[in-house]
Amino acid sequence: MSNMDYFYDSQIRRYLLQLIRAFSFFEVQATDSNGNTIQRRVPVRYADPSRMVAQIMKGNSENILNSAPMMSLGITALKQDPTMRHAPGYVDRRQVAEREYNAVTGAYTQNQGNLYTIERHMPVPYIMTTQLDIWTTNTTNKLELLEQLLVIFNPNIQIQSNDNPLDWTSVFEIELTDVNWSNRGIPAGTDTTIEYATLTFDNTVFINPPAKVQRQKIIQQIVTNIHSVTDVQDLNFEFDRYYDFFANINEDSRLIVTPNDLEIIVSNGTLELVNSADEGQSWSDLIEMKGDISSSSRVELNLRNDIEDRSELVYGTVAFTGDDTILNFTVDTDTLPSDTLDPVRVIDPNNFTPDNTDGVRYLLVNNDILANTTASNVWNTTAKVGNILEYDSNTWSVAFTTSSNTEYVSSSISGTQFKWTGSEWLDSYQGQYRAGYFRLIL
């Protein structure tokens, strides 16, 4: 039989601390020096009964007044609970994703960090019997404490021992099994002023063996740059600069490899998963590779044409729908690019009566405003689709025509943001994203 490595996780100690905390907020009434009625919290101390007896029976303890009211808690028995035993050899495996940590700022980012596989072995169930001794100097204090305590247990309550989401034994039960109204079994030396009541509890607890934690190193994406040369001499290879081997060679194409090479279509608050032939694919198959969707799950969209350029990333939360090929998508507007132009209303100039108010702006779609037409008489100007008209000083004028720069503008009615690509206005983030330009973060 091989030796087992040493481990200690203070599990029983944590159970005791939680039990002591559970009984630490009870009070009794007292009178202060001014004759006012006040509430005084009753302290709880850990003490194995045998230790308490030994301490009280020491020669010097008989000359010291015992402090009361107070409560002491100790373990009297610990035995396995066969009724809670289940599949002792079972191992549960979970995939966990942590947030990316920025060592420079010392804070976690919104991006996905390392992935881990957690192997949890079946814990061993125990019934831990504890004894709560209530020390009082008068019957009134005793009744006050018992009444507060006894009403809670009917017959048990549940307590969470820790906040670790991966600990499947963090919740345990406390069951009141016996009440001893007056316990003279605890010697009090020559002090006859202390009265003891004892409550006995059975606590269903679990002792966990160590879990196995493994960091996942699955390749999620491969980007391959493909170059073309006619002669090996064209490479200008320098042995002392091998790391910069391809620095001065033009890229002919780029191959991006992701799981199943899937793409997404972002439209009207949904994400449709498709293959290269625009055929609907199952989100469940992709999600299964990474974990499971939760309230914090997000999708990252890269708005740039260069996959290595991450200067424009848009995020949004996701949720399942009734269609396995489609997820609901709620964009985080704070991650959208900042507008470079003032807000507009999107209208068809041939079917719209303008609001002749200074500062009003319209983005034209569908039709141009041609000379010598009804529209030109209404607007008193000419303009093309994609132009932005602005009213100022009783005149409509073209405020935006074309630009070689990327521009962003939002609708003052719907809030939809549009992007000027150099030739046309498009939705700033809706559209089809090729493999590698989106990322599911669970």
Secondary structure per residue as TSV (DSSP state, phi and psi in degrees):
chain	resnum	aa	ss	phi	psi
A	1	M	-	360.0	128.2
A	2	S	-	-78.2	150.9
A	3	N	-	-74.2	145.1
A	4	M	-	-92.8	135.0
A	5	D	-	-62.9	146.4
A	6	Y	-	-66.4	136.9
A	7	F	-	-151.2	150.6
A	8	Y	-	-153.2	124.9
A	9	D	-	-123.3	14.8
A	10	S	-	55.7	35.9
A	11	Q	H	-68.6	-47.3
A	12	I	H	-65.3	-37.4
A	13	R	H	-61.1	-40.5
A	14	R	H	-65.6	-38.2
A	15	Y	H	-61.1	-43.5
A	16	L	H	-63.0	-42.7
A	17	L	H	-62.2	-40.6
A	18	Q	H	-66.7	-38.4
A	19	L	H	-64.9	-42.0
A	20	I	H	-64.0	-41.3
A	21	R	H	-62.5	-36.2
A	22	A	H	-62.8	-28.6
A	23	F	T	-105.6	14.0
A	24	S	S	-95.8	4.7
A	25	F	S	-123.0	25.4
A	26	F	-	-95.8	149.5
A	27	E	E	-131.7	160.1
A	28	V	E	-127.4	159.1
A	29	Q	E	-84.5	143.9
A	30	A	E	-146.1	174.1
A	31	T	E	-119.0	127.9
A	32	D	-	-81.8	-176.0
A	33	S	T	-66.5	-17.9
A	34	N	T	-96.1	4.0
A	35	G	S	84.8	9.6
A	36	N	-	-87.2	145.2
A	37	T	E	-80.4	127.3
A	38	I	E	-130.6	165.2
A	39	Q	E	-104.9	130.7
A	40	R	E	-117.8	126.3
A	41	R	E	-70.1	138.4
A	42	V	-	-95.2	120.9
A	43	P	-	-73.3	153.1
A	44	V	E	-122.5	132.0
A	45	R	E	-123.7	148.4
A	46	Y	E	-84.4	130.8
A	47	A	-	-157.9	118.2
A	48	D	-	-62.7	132.6
A	49	P	H	-51.0	-40.8
A	50	S	H	-66.5	-35.2
A	51	R	H	-67.4	-39.8
A	52	M	H	-62.9	-43.3
A	53	V	H	-60.7	-44.5
A	54	A	H	-63.0	-39.6
A	55	Q	H	-67.8	-42.7
A	56	I	H	-67.7	-34.2
A	57	M	T	-80.7	-1.8
A	58	K	S	-64.8	149.4
A	59	G	G	-56.7	-40.9
A	60	N	G	-75.4	-19.1
A	61	S	G	-69.2	-24.8
A	62	E	G	-73.3	-15.0
A	63	N	G	-99.5	5.5
A	64	I	S	-120.4	133.9
A	65	L	-	-73.3	129.7
A	66	N	-	-71.7	138.7
A	67	S	-	-77.0	132.5
A	68	A	-	-153.4	150.4
A	69	P	S	-78.2	151.2
A	70	M	E	-159.2	169.4
A	71	M	E	-132.4	147.3
A	72	S	E	-128.7	141.8
A	73	L	E	-125.7	133.8
A	74	G	E	-148.7	162.1
A	75	I	E	-89.3	130.6
A	76	T	E	-108.4	-21.9
A	77	A	E	-160.4	153.5
A	78	L	E	-146.5	116.2
A	79	K	E	-143.0	153.6
A	80	Q	E	-67.2	149.1
A	81	D	-	-110.0	96.3
A	82	P	G	-64.9	-23.6
A	83	T	G	-69.8	-21.4
A	84	M	G	-101.5	0.0
A	85	R	-	-75.1	135.9
A	86	H	-	-149.6	121.8
A	87	A	-	42.4	71.2
A	88	P	T	-55.2	-28.9
A	89	G	T	-91.6	5.8
A	90	Y	-	-70.5	139.9
A	91	V	E	-124.9	122.8
A	92	D	E	-99.6	130.3
A	93	R	E	-112.9	131.0
A	94	R	E	-130.6	144.0
A	95	Q	E	-102.0	131.5
A	96	V	E	-128.1	134.7
A	97	A	E	-113.7	130.9
A	98	E	E	-103.7	161.9
A	99	R	E	-73.4	151.7
A	100	E	E	-69.1	135.5
A	101	Y	E	-105.1	127.7
A	102	N	E	-95.4	107.6
A	103	A	T	-67.9	-24.4
A	104	V	T	-72.7	-48.9
A	105	T	T	-85.7	-16.1
A	106	G	T	70.7	29.3
A	107	A	E	-140.1	160.0
A	108	Y	E	-83.8	141.6
A	109	T	E	-94.4	-176.5
A	110	Q	E	-87.5	-1.9
A	111	N	E	-88.9	158.6
A	112	Q	E	-74.2	137.1
A	113	G	E	-104.8	-134.1
A	114	N	E	-71.6	151.0
A	115	L	E	-108.3	140.8
A	116	Y	E	-132.5	149.3
A	117	T	E	-109.8	124.6
A	118	I	E	-108.0	124.1
A	119	E	E	-106.7	112.4
A	120	R	E	-104.9	125.5
A	121	H	E	-91.3	148.9
A	122	M	-	-58.5	126.3
A	123	P	-	-75.7	165.6
A	124	V	E	-100.8	123.1
A	125	P	E	-82.3	140.2
A	126	Y	E	-135.7	153.9
A	127	I	E	-105.6	113.8
A	128	M	E	-101.8	112.6
A	129	T	E	-89.5	126.1
A	130	T	E	-122.7	155.2
A	131	Q	E	-124.0	124.6
A	132	L	E	-107.0	112.8
A	133	D	E	-97.8	129.1
A	134	I	E	-105.6	114.5
A	135	W	E	-97.7	121.5
A	136	T	E	-137.8	159.9
A	137	T	S	-106.4	-6.4
A	138	N	S	-150.3	162.3
A	139	T	H	-67.7	-33.9
A	140	T	H	-60.8	-48.8
A	141	N	H	-60.6	-39.1
A	142	K	H	-62.5	-45.8
A	143	L	H	-65.8	-37.5
A	144	E	H	-59.8	-48.6
A	145	L	H	-68.9	-43.8
A	146	L	H	-63.6	-40.4
A	147	E	H	-63.8	-39.4
A	148	Q	H	-67.9	-36.7
A	149	L	H	-78.1	-45.5
A	150	L	H	-67.9	-27.2
A	151	V	T	-73.6	-18.0
A	152	I	T	-77.3	-38.4
A	153	F	-	-96.4	113.7
A	154	N	S	-142.3	59.3
A	155	P	S	-100.9	-1.9
A	156	N	E	-140.7	168.1
A	157	I	E	-136.9	163.6
A	158	Q	E	-112.1	142.3
A	159	I	E	-131.8	143.4
A	160	Q	E	-94.9	123.5
A	161	S	-	-83.3	-22.8
A	162	N	-	-159.7	172.3
A	163	D	-	-108.5	23.0
A	164	N	-	-77.0	115.9
A	165	P	T	-67.1	-15.3
A	166	L	T	-95.8	-2.7
A	167	D	-	-88.5	106.5
A	168	W	T	-81.4	6.2
A	169	T	T	-121.3	22.9
A	170	S	-	-71.4	-20.0
A	171	V	E	-102.7	128.0
A	172	F	E	-133.4	161.7
A	173	E	E	-106.3	145.5
A	174	I	E	-118.7	119.1
A	175	E	E	-118.5	125.3
A	176	L	E	-76.7	119.9
A	177	T	E	-112.0	-19.7
A	178	D	E	-159.0	146.8
A	179	V	E	-128.5	121.5
A	180	N	E	-107.0	109.6
A	181	W	S	-63.2	-42.0
A	182	S	-	-139.8	113.2
A	183	N	-	-107.9	100.6
A	184	R	T	-91.4	9.2
A	185	G	T	-75.6	-10.2
A	186	I	S	-99.1	108.1
A	187	P	-	-61.7	138.0
A	188	A	-	-117.6	23.4
A	189	G	T	63.8	-136.6
A	190	T	T	-89.4	-2.7
A	191	D	-	-80.5	114.6
A	192	T	-	-104.7	7.8
A	193	T	S	-88.5	-12.9
A	194	I	-	-92.3	128.6
A	195	E	E	-110.4	141.3
A	196	Y	E	-122.2	133.6
A	197	A	E	-120.9	144.6
A	198	T	E	-126.2	129.6
A	199	L	E	-111.1	134.0
A	200	T	E	-111.6	134.4
A	201	F	E	-126.6	142.2
A	202	D	E	-105.3	122.2
A	203	N	E	-112.5	120.3
A	204	T	E	-83.0	110.3
A	205	V	E	-125.1	165.7
A	206	F	E	-131.2	135.7
A	207	I	E	-104.7	118.8
A	208	N	-	-94.2	135.3
A	209	P	-	-74.8	165.4
A	210	P	-	-61.8	142.8
A	211	A	-	-89.9	153.3
A	212	K	E	-101.1	124.1
A	213	V	E	-114.4	123.3
A	214	Q	E	-125.0	134.5
A	215	R	E	-84.0	127.8
A	216	Q	E	-79.2	140.2
A	217	K	-	-129.0	45.0
A	218	I	-	-78.8	133.0
A	219	I	-	-76.1	118.6
A	220	Q	-	-93.5	-25.1
A	221	Q	-	-156.1	138.9
A	222	I	E	-124.4	126.5
A	223	V	E	-112.5	119.2
A	224	T	E	-116.3	120.5
A	225	N	E	-88.5	128.8
A	226	I	E	-110.0	126.7
A	227	H	E	-118.3	159.4
A	228	S	-	-131.6	124.5
A	229	V	-	-136.0	158.5
A	230	T	S	-96.5	-19.7
A	231	D	S	-149.3	144.4
A	232	V	G	-60.8	-25.4
A	233	Q	G	-66.9	-24.6
A	234	D	G	-66.8	-14.8
A	235	L	G	-72.4	-23.2
A	236	N	-	52.1	45.6
A	237	F	-	-70.3	129.1
A	238	E	-	-118.5	124.8
A	239	F	G	-64.9	-28.5
A	240	D	G	-84.5	0.2
A	241	R	G	-132.0	41.5
A	242	Y	G	-63.1	-26.4
A	243	Y	G	-68.8	-19.9
A	244	D	G	-108.5	32.4
A	245	F	T	-56.6	-40.3
A	246	F	T	-105.4	17.1
A	247	A	T	-61.8	-38.3
A	248	N	T	-105.3	17.5
A	249	I	S	-105.8	130.5
A	250	N	-	-68.9	141.6
A	251	E	E	-81.4	129.8
A	252	D	E	-87.8	-36.6
A	253	S	E	-162.0	172.7
A	254	R	E	-137.9	134.0
A	255	L	E	-109.5	122.6
A	256	I	E	-113.0	123.1
A	257	V	E	-114.8	121.0
A	258	T	-	-130.9	169.5
A	259	P	G	-55.0	114.7
A	260	N	G	64.7	5.1
A	261	D	G	49.8	46.5
A	262	L	-	-82.9	155.8
A	263	E	E	-125.3	165.9
A	264	I	E	-130.2	151.4
A	265	I	E	-115.6	117.6
A	266	V	E	-97.1	118.0
A	267	S	E	-156.8	125.8
A	268	N	T	50.4	48.0
A	269	G	T	76.9	19.5
A	270	T	E	-133.8	159.0
A	271	L	E	-123.1	114.9
A	272	E	E	-101.8	126.1
A	273	L	E	-90.7	124.6
A	274	V	E	-135.4	163.3
A	275	N	-	-93.8	-173.0
A	276	S	T	-64.4	-18.2
A	277	A	T	-96.2	13.8
A	278	D	-	61.5	29.0
A	279	E	-	-92.9	134.3
A	280	G	B	-59.7	137.4
A	281	Q	-	-124.5	161.2
A	282	S	-	-81.8	124.9
A	283	W	H	-66.7	-31.4
A	284	S	H	-59.5	-37.6
A	285	D	H	-65.4	-39.3
A	286	L	H	-73.2	-41.0
A	287	I	H	-65.1	-36.1
A	288	E	H	-61.1	-28.1
A	289	M	H	-68.9	-23.7
A	290	K	H	-116.0	-18.9
A	291	G	-	145.2	-120.0
A	292	D	-	-153.1	153.4
A	293	I	-	-78.6	137.5
A	294	S	-	-132.4	-176.7
A	295	S	T	-66.4	-19.8
A	296	S	T	-97.9	1.6
A	297	S	-	-67.1	142.0
A	298	R	E	-140.2	164.5
A	299	V	E	-120.0	135.2
A	300	E	E	-104.9	128.6
A	301	L	E	-114.2	129.8
A	302	N	E	-98.8	114.0
A	303	L	-	-81.2	-11.7
A	304	R	S	-84.1	156.5
A	305	N	S	-78.2	-22.2
A	306	D	S	-96.1	120.5
A	307	I	T	-64.0	-24.6
A	308	E	T	-86.9	-7.6
A	309	D	-	-91.3	110.0
A	310	R	-	-110.5	33.3
A	311	S	S	-81.4	-19.1
A	312	E	S	-128.0	90.8
A	313	L	E	-115.1	132.0
A	314	V	E	-114.2	136.6
A	315	Y	E	-119.0	155.2
A	316	G	E	-160.2	153.4
A	317	T	E	-84.7	156.9
A	318	V	E	-130.3	158.8
A	319	A	E	-155.6	153.8
A	320	F	E	-69.6	151.1
A	321	T	-	-119.7	-173.0
A	322	G	S	-75.7	-12.4
A	323	D	S	-104.5	121.6
A	324	D	T	-68.5	-14.3
A	325	T	T	-91.3	-4.8
A	326	I	E	-130.7	136.0
A	327	L	E	-115.3	145.8
A	328	N	E	-71.3	143.0
A	329	F	E	-134.3	122.7
A	330	T	E	-115.1	109.1
A	331	V	E	-71.4	142.2
A	332	D	-	-85.8	102.7
A	333	T	G	-62.0	-21.4
A	334	D	G	-69.2	-19.1
A	335	T	G	-93.9	-5.2
A	336	L	S	-68.7	152.5
A	337	P	-	-59.6	151.8
A	338	S	-	-73.2	140.6
A	339	D	-	-63.7	139.7
A	340	T	S	-104.9	-12.1
A	341	L	S	-125.6	156.2
A	342	D	-	-67.3	153.6
A	343	P	-	-58.2	153.7
A	344	V	B	-135.9	168.8
A	345	R	E	-110.0	139.0
A	346	V	E	-94.8	119.8
A	347	I	E	-142.4	160.2
A	348	D	-	-94.8	113.4
A	349	P	G	-63.7	-20.9
A	350	N	G	-81.8	-12.7
A	351	N	G	-131.2	41.7
A	352	F	-	-151.4	136.6
A	353	T	-	-98.3	117.2
A	354	P	-	-70.8	154.9
A	355	D	-	-94.7	105.8
A	356	N	-	-81.8	69.3
A	357	T	-	-123.9	134.7
A	358	D	T	-54.4	133.7
A	359	G	T	93.2	-10.7
A	360	V	-	-69.7	136.3
A	361	R	E	-130.2	139.5
A	362	Y	E	-128.9	135.1
A	363	L	E	-98.6	124.3
A	364	L	E	-87.3	135.3
A	365	V	-	-134.6	161.1
A	366	N	S	74.6	-50.9
A	367	N	-	-135.4	144.8
A	368	D	-	-78.7	161.3
A	369	I	B	-98.3	102.9
A	370	L	-	-91.0	154.4
A	371	A	T	-66.1	148.6
A	372	N	T	59.3	39.3
A	373	T	S	-126.1	169.9
A	374	T	H	-59.2	-40.6
A	375	A	H	-62.4	-41.5
A	376	S	H	-66.8	-30.7
A	377	N	H	-70.0	-36.9
A	378	V	H	-67.5	-45.2
A	379	W	H	-89.4	-18.3
A	380	N	T	58.4	34.4
A	381	T	S	-164.8	173.8
A	382	T	-	-119.0	150.2
A	383	A	B	-162.0	164.4
A	384	K	-	-113.9	161.5
A	385	V	T	-56.4	132.2
A	386	G	T	99.5	-17.0
A	387	N	-	-73.3	156.6
A	388	I	E	-114.6	124.0
A	389	L	E	-99.6	143.5
A	390	E	E	-133.7	138.1
A	391	Y	E	-95.9	127.9
A	392	D	E	-154.5	125.7
A	393	S	T	56.2	51.5
A	394	N	T	66.6	19.8
A	395	T	E	-139.6	136.9
A	396	W	E	-91.5	127.7
A	397	S	E	-135.3	158.4
A	398	V	E	-80.6	114.9
A	399	A	E	-91.1	-22.9
A	400	F	E	-144.9	129.9
A	401	T	-	-113.2	-78.8
A	402	T	-	-136.8	164.0
A	403	S	-	-157.7	144.7
A	404	S	S	-83.1	-10.7
A	405	N	S	-88.6	156.4
A	406	T	-	-78.3	126.5
A	407	E	E	-121.5	151.2
A	408	Y	E	-128.9	138.4
A	409	V	E	-147.1	147.1
A	410	S	E	-115.0	149.7
A	411	S	B	-75.1	131.1
A	412	S	T	-74.5	-11.8
A	413	I	T	-96.3	-56.6
A	414	S	T	-94.1	-18.1
A	415	G	-	81.8	-3.2
A	416	T	-	-62.7	135.5
A	417	Q	E	-100.0	138.4
A	418	F	E	-118.3	152.0
A	419	K	E	-122.1	130.9
A	420	W	E	-87.4	118.4
A	421	T	-	-89.2	-5.0
A	422	G	S	112.2	-19.3
A	423	S	S	-137.2	-20.2
A	424	E	-	-158.4	164.6
A	425	W	E	-94.9	131.5
A	426	L	E	-130.7	159.3
A	427	D	E	-57.2	137.3
A	428	S	S	-66.2	-27.7
A	429	Y	S	-133.8	-18.0
A	430	Q	-	-76.3	146.8
A	431	G	E	145.7	-163.2
A	432	Q	E	-104.7	133.1
A	433	Y	E	-114.6	124.7
A	434	R	-	-73.8	169.0
A	435	A	T	-56.3	134.6
A	436	G	T	95.1	-17.5
A	437	Y	S	-99.8	6.5
A	438	F	E	-140.1	156.2
A	439	R	E	-144.3	131.3
A	440	L	E	-91.9	120.7
A	441	I	E	-112.8	109.7
A	442	L	-	-97.7	360.0
